[in-house]
Amino acid sequence: MNLLSTSYGRLARLRRSWYEHHPQSRRSLDRPVVSVGNLSVGGSGKTPVVATIARILLDMGEKPAVLTRGYGRRVSADGVVVATDGERVLEPVERTGDEPQMLARALGGAPVLVCADRHLAGRLAERRFACTVMLLDDGFQHLALGRELDILLMSAADLDDTVLPSGRLREPLDAACSADCLLVPGSNEEVARVSAAFDRTPVFRIVNRYAPIRLLDPSGVPLEAGRRVVAVAGIARPERFFGALREQGYHVARELAFRDHHWFTARDLDRIRQTAREVDAALVVTTEKDAVRLPAVSGWAVLPVEAGIEPADAFAAWLRDRL
């Protein structure tokens, strides 16, 4: 690890230690706060997991709210932006950012509030919407707000990674010891590897479940596998999306990757259409996160994904007991 990474890791460790030894410095909410976060930068699949946990809380009879920063939004607003009140989407993606917009469209019964000041957003959720649990999206490093539970997404690859800037970790690996449970994507072997490294922490497995691709037009018609497609992704780790399409039986004739949170321009769309013609692709397929940033387009489809947490009953029971 280079000198910059060593210094960055030391500062991150000191920051976490200071907050843990000065709990009175954290602002608190009246209702329980459940933080969902990760150690690595980008591409952890956190948004579908937040949606899944929100649905589990709804099934328990709770009324969760999602508190999120809204990174990458085009229009910054003072105060709290209510992406959804739990019944209808209230704000466009330009004001919410792509991930909050995804959650707003996917969740019924759970308000989604966007603000850099998550304490302010939580107060609004408590008072206006009478929410009973706050889900702090990307909250593991947001130490200024107190929480009852820290849920940390960790891949087996994180065990071999290093701290920024030489690696992708926001904090040294031992920060995971502060988590109340770990959620691990991948195979049973990868889950076992993480479990062995953190044997005192409950570990559950994330399993992504994909539905057939569906058209982005208002009909949203599901389409069968086997089609020749161009795959477009503006996310942190696009290779995962490209691989998932192939695993679902689609023939990916061309991969087009853009930077994370990319806002597609008319020029981008023309280039993508031209590519589809060149490779004789029937459709352009993108991610749900990218789809919310797209203008009205024809000939595009999306690959829906839902994150399962297994064993499902054991995780729900753990969450209920801790709350």
N, C-alpha and C positions, 0 to 999 in steps of 0.2 A: 504494500500500500504506500502511495507516495505521501510526501509531507503535507500537501493540501488536504488529502483525505484523512490523514491522521489528525490534523488540526480540526477539521470539520466534525469528525467523530467525537473528539474530546469535548468540543463546545456543545454538541447535541446531548452528550451524556450528562454534562454539567447542568444544562437547562432542565432536563427531565428530573435529575436528582433534586434540583432546587425546588421545583414544584411539588415533588413528592414529600419533601421535608417541610414545606410551607403550605399545607392544604388551605389555610385561611386566605391565601392570596388568590385562590380560584373563585370566580363568581359562580353562584349556584342558582338553580331553578327550583321551583316548588315541586315539580314533578320529576320522576326518575329520568335520567339521561343515559341512553345506550349509544356508545360510540362505535362506529364501524370504520376501520381504517386499514392501513397497510404500511409496511416499511419501505417498499420499493416505489420509485416514481413511475406513474402511468401504467396502464395496461394490465391491471390486476383483476379486472372484471367485477369491481366493487359495486357498480350501480345495480346490476341484476340481483346481487346479494342483498343490498339495502331493500329492494322491492320485495324480495322473498321474506325477509325478517318483518317488514311492515305487514305483510299478509298474515304471517303467523300471529303477530300481535292482534290484528283485527279478529282473527279466529278465536283468540283468547277472550274477546270482549273488550279489549282496550281500544282507545282512539289515539293512534300514533300520529305524530307530525314529523316530517323530515326537515331537518335544518341543514342547509347547504350553502356553500359560499357562492356558487354560480360562476366558477372559473370559465374564462373564455367568452363571456357574453359580449355582445357588440355595444350595447347601451348600458352604461353604468347609471344606477339610480341611487339617490339618497334614501336611507331607511330600508324597510323590508319590502321586498317584492313577493306578493303572494301568487305563486305559479298556479296553484289550485287550492280551492277551499275544501277539497275532498269530494265535491260534486261535479265541478266543471272546471276546465282549464280557463284561467283568467288573463294570462299574459302570453305574448308571443315569445318565440325562442330567442329573439334578439335581446330581450330584457331579462330572460331567465338563465340563458346558457343552455347547452345541449343536454347535459345529464339531468338537471332539474326538469327540463321539458319532457325528457323520456319518462321520468318518474311521475310527473303530473298526468301524462297521458295513460300511463299503465296502472296507476293506483286509484281505486275508488274508495272513498271513506277516509283517506289520509291527506290532510293538507300538506303542501310542500312550500316551504318558505325560504327565500333566497336573501342572504345578507352576509356581509363579511363579519358583522357582529352577531355571532350565533346566540349570545345571551339575549340580545334585543329581540331576535326572531323567536326565541323560546318563550319570552314573556308574552309576545303577541299570540303565540299558539295557545298558551295557557288561558289568556284572558278572553280572546275573541272566539276561539274555537273549542275551548274546554278540553284540550287534548290531555291525555293521561300519561303518555310516554313520549319522550323526545328521542328521535333517531338522529344522531349527529353524524352526518355523512362526511367521510374523509376526516375523521376526528382524532386519530391516534396522536398526532402531533399538535392538536389544538388544545394545549394544556391549560389555557386560561379559563376554560369552562369546566367545572366539576362534572363528574359522571359517576354513575353507579356501576356501569359495566363497560369494559373495553373489549370489543371483539376485533381480532386482528386477522386479516387475510395474509397468509404466508405460503409461498410456493417452496417446493424442495430446492429450486434453483437459488432462492434467497440465501440458503445455507452456504453457498459457495461464492456469494457476491461480496463486494466491498462497498464502503461508504463513498458517496459523492466526493469529488468529481470523477474518481477513477472507476467507480462502480455505479450501481443504481440505488443503493440504500440511502434513505434519508437519515437513518440513525444506525449505530452499531447493532449487531445482531442481538446482543444481550438485552436490548430494550424490549424484546418480545416477552421477557420474564414479567413485565408489568401488565401483560394482557390477562384477561380472565378466561379467555378461550381462544383457540386458533382454528381458523377455517382454511383447509388446504385443498386446492384444486389438483386434479390429476389422478393417477392410479393409486391402488391400495399400497403399492410399494413406496410411492412418494409420500403418502400419508404416514406410513410406518417410519420413514426416515425422519420426518419432522417430529413425530411423536417421541422417537428415541432421543432427539436433541433437546426436547422440552418435556421431559417425562412427568413433571408435576402439574402440567397444564392440560385441561380437557382439549381434545382435538377432534374435529368433525371434518367430514369430506364434502367438498363442493363438486357437484356433478352437473354440468351444463346439459340442458335438454333442448334440442332444436326442433322447431316445427317446420313444415314445408315452407319454402319461400312463398311470399304473397305479393301481389301487385301493390304499388304505392297509390294507384288511383283509388277513388272512393269505394270501389267494389271490394278491394282487398282480397281478390280471389286467390286461394292457395294454388300452387302449381306443382306438378309432379317433378320428381328427380330425373336426371339424365339429360337435362337441357345443356346446351352450350352457352356459356355466359362470360361476360366480362365482370370481374370482381373489383369493386372500388371501396377503399377504406381510408378515412381520415382519423385514425385512432393510434394509440401509442404503440401497439404491437400488432400490426396488421397481419402478420404471418399466421396468427392464431385464427383469424377470420377466414383467410384463404384456405387454411387446412380444414377448418370445419365445413366449408362448402364442399370440398372434395370428399370428406368423410360422409356427407349426406347424399353423395351420388351425383353431384353436378360436375360437368366438364368445364373447368376454368380455363378458358382460352387465353386470357390475359389478366395479369394483376396490375392494378394501378393504386399506388399508395401515396397519400398526402400526409402532411404533418397533422398531429393531433389537434382536434377542434377546428379544422380548416373550414373556412366559409367558401363554398363553391361559387365561382364566378361564371358569367356567361361563357367566357373563353374556356374555362375548365369543362363545362358541359358540352361545348362544341367538340373539344378534343376527345372526350369520352365517347360521344356519338360516332365520331370518325373512327376511333379504335374498334368499336363494336362492328361497324361496317367492314373494316379491314379483315377482321378475324371471323366474320360471318356468325356473330353471336346473336342469339335470339333475344337476350335480355341483358341488362346491366343490373347487378345485384350489389347491395350495399348493407351496412350494419344499421341497426335501429338508432344508434347514436348519430350516425351520419344522416339518416333519413329525416330527422327533425330539423336539420339545417338546410335541407334542399327546398328550392322553390317547386312549384307545381311542374312535374315532368312526367312524360309518358314513356313507356318502355323500360321502366325501372321496377325493381322488386327489392324486398327486404328479407333478411333471414332472421326470424324471431328466435329469441333465446330466453330460457328461464333457468335460473340457478336453483338446483335442489341442494339441500343440506342434509347429509346422511350421517347416522341414522335419523330420520326425520322425527320420529316420536321422542327419541332420546334428546335431541337438540331442543325441541319444544318444551319438554319437561325441565331441562336444565335452565332454559330462559325463564320459564314460569317460576321456578323455585328461586332464582336469583332476584327476580323482581318482587 
